Amino acid sequence: MIPSKAPSILMQIQPTIQKFARMLSSVLQLEVEIVDNELYRVAGTGAYSKQIGYKLNSNSRLLRYIIETQTEKVVTHSRFDPLCKDCNNKEKCEEKAFLGTPVMYHDRCVGVISLVALTREQQERINANIQEFSDYVRHVSTIFVSRFLQERAVGDNIHKIFLTMIENMDQGVLVVGNDQRVKFANQAALKIMSVTQGQVIGKSIQFQPLTFEDNFKHGHMQHIISFDDRKELIIGQLHAVQDQWLFLMAFHQSHSSADFSCGQEGPQI
């Protein structure tokens, strides 16, 4: 049977977009949903990884608004936004905050990239970084379009986009391989650590959490980062992402000194 309608340009490269969604979710620590301009779910993470390829027929007011107006939409407290007023799922809605950005191609909205908070921590994360996340998603969306929709590139370009996404973050990020060597460090991370690329790339590195510290706000804790003969005390989160690790540094670092000898043994890489 011949399909009555050709798949959208986003759906045509769905596997690549799914990888992009997972990367974005890993970097920002939020759920991600990507739909095309006909409201078919192209990719997603967590609860939004289900029903890929299906059309969203209900509870899609925010996405429709973005597609129709070709502008971003931010909801800091779901259920209380005017667009949520007549939603038949308002009382059962699990979303706590939302940031949606149109994917533009040849001056036309071809889809929407959404960042979604399902927990209080994620909600606080969006609310505290609305402008940063908005600018960031808009920027990586542009990169995404140029690399995949215009060039239709595949292969290792998805890894290049992953590094570009990290490089353009205001948050310091280290990418570490399973061999415990630093594969990549963005400019924000280099500034926090007061090092150059040459001083850290390829170096063996260890992360030791100081679990005795009462510093768990937004999921961050202090870590002793050791490489060469250096030890740095940095607040951040360590996340496993496929075959590598991401160390996401907190935007605000404490400059208080710490006794490195007191670090409690715990998870390390």
N, C-alpha and C positions, 0 to 999 in steps of 0.2 A: 504494500500500500504506500503510495506517495504522500508524504506529509502535506497538509493543506497550506502550511506556512513554513517558510525557512526559519531556522533558529536564529536568534539575535546574534549580533557580532560578539557579545560577551559569552553567550552560551556556546558559540563555536569553539572557544578556547577555555571551556569550563575547567578542565583539569589544572591548567596553569593558574586560573583565577582562584581555585581552591587553595593552591599552595600559597598564593599571595595573601589570602585571607588568614591562613594559619600563621604566616609570618607576622602580619600586622597585629594579630591577637597576641602573639608571643611578645612582641616588642612593647605594646601598650598595656598589656595585661587587662584587656577588656574583651568582651565577646564581639565578634564581627559578623555582619550579614551583608551580602552583596546581591542585589536584584537587578534585572534589566529593566528597560523602560516599559515593558508590558507586565511588570510585577511578577515575573518568574524568578524564583530563587535560584541564583547561579552558584552561590557558595556560602558557606557559613561555618561557624565554630560552635562548640557546645550544643545548646538546645537548637541552634539555627543550622546545624549540620544535617538535620532531617529534612525530608521531602525536597531534596535538590531536584530541580527541573519542574516542580509543581508551581502553579500560579497561586498567589496569595489573594484569595477572594474576599477575605474579611480582615478587619483590624489592621488595615494598611493605610490609614489616613495620613500618617506622617510621611510615608514613602510617596504616596500620590501627590502630596503637597510639594515635595522636593522636585519630582519629575515635572509637574505642571508649571512651577514657578522658576525652575532651574536655579534655585538658591538653596543654601544650606538651612538646616533646621536644628535648633538646640532645645532640648527639654530637660530641665534640671530636676524636676519633680514630676514624674509621670502621673497621669490621672488628673492633674490639676491644670494642664495646658488646655487652652481653648479648643485645639484640634482633637483633644481627647473627650470633649464634652458628650458627644452622642455615640461614643464607641460602646458597642454592646458587650464588650469584654472588660470594661473599665474597672469594675470592682474586683475582677480576678487577675488583672494584669500583673505580671511578675517583673516587668521592666521598671527600673527605678530612675533611670536617666538615659538620654538618647542624644547622639550627635550624628546627623546624616549629611553627607556631602554628595552633590551630583557629580557623575562621571561625564565630562564633556568631551565630545569628539566631533570635529568639524562644526562647531557652534551648535551642537545638538546634544541634549541629555540622553545618553544611552544606558544609564543605570544609576544606581545609588550605592555608595559605600556607607554603612552604618556602624557606629561604635555604640555598644549597648552595655549598660550596667545592670546586673541582676542581683548584686549584693550591695550592702551599705558601703563597703570599702571601695567598690568600683564606682559607686555614685559619687562619693567624695573625690575620687580620682578625677572624674570628668568635671565636676563642679569647680575643682581647684585649678584645672588646666584647660578651660574651655578654649581660650584663644590659641594656646600652644597646640592643642590637639587639632583644632580647626585648621590652622595654618599648615600643620604637618600633613594631615590627611589630604588637604587640597594639593599640597606639593607632591606627595608620593602618588596621588591619583594622576597627576600630569605626567610623571615619569612612567607610570604604569601604562597609560594610553600610548605614549610615544614609543615605548619599547615593544608592546605586544599588539596593539590594534593597528598601528601604522606599519611596523616592520613584520608583524606576525612571527616574531622570533621565538625560538624554543631553546631547550638545552640549558647550558650553564648561565644563560642570561637571568634566570630566576634568582640565581645566587648573587649576581651582580646587583639586581634590584634590592635584594635583602640587605646588602652592604650599603647601598645608597640610602635606603630607608633609615638605617642606623646612623649613617653619617650626618643626616639632616635633622637628627633629634637634638633638642636642647639638653636632654638628659644624657649623662655620661653612660656609655655602654662598652663593655668588653666582650668579645666573642672568643671563647676558649674551646679548643678541640678536646676529644677524649684522651689525647696524649698529654693533657694539662699544659699545652703551650698556647700562647696568645696568638690568635689568628687575625684579629682586627680590633682596633680601638678608635673610637671617633674622637673628634677634636675636644668635645666636652670632657671626655674621660682623661685625655692627655693633660688638659688644663688642671683638672682636679688632682691628678697624680703628680703634676709638675714634671712630666717626662716628654720625650719626643717619640715618634714612631719607632725610630731605630733602637731606642732604649728598652722597648717592651715587646715589639712584635717578634714572635718566634721564641720568646723566653718561657721557661718553665715557671708556672705560677701556682700558688696555693691560696685557698680562701679558708679562713678559720673564723666561724661566727663566735662572737662574744655573747653567749646566751645568757650571761648573768646580767647584762645591761637591760634596763627597762626602756627599750627603744624600739617598740614594735608598732609604732603608729604607721598606718598605711602599709603594714607588712614589712617594713624595713628594719634591719638590725645592723649593729656595728660588726664589721669584719676586719680581721687583720689580713691584709693582702701581702704576700711575700714573693719576691722575685729577685734574682741575683742576691745582693747583700742588703736589699732594701726591705723595709716593713712599713706599710701605710695603713692607717686606721681610716676606713671609709664606710659610710652608711649605705646600704643597698640591699638588693634581693638577688639571689642566685636561682636561675631557672634552667631546667633541662629542656632543650629544644632539639628533637630528633637526634642527630649525631654530634651535637655540640652543646655548650653551655653559654647562657647569657648572664652577665652580671650587670644589673640595672642599678645605677647609682642614684641616690636620692638627690632631688634638686638642691636641697639645702644641707650642707655638710657641717657637722659639729667640729669645731677646732679645739675642743678640749683634749687634753692629753690623756693617755690610758696606759696602764701597766700591762704590756704585752705578755708578760709572764703569767698573768692570771687567767688567760683564755681557757675556758672549759673545753675539753675535748668534745668534738661534735662532728657533724657532717662536714667533710672537706673534699675538695677536688684538687 
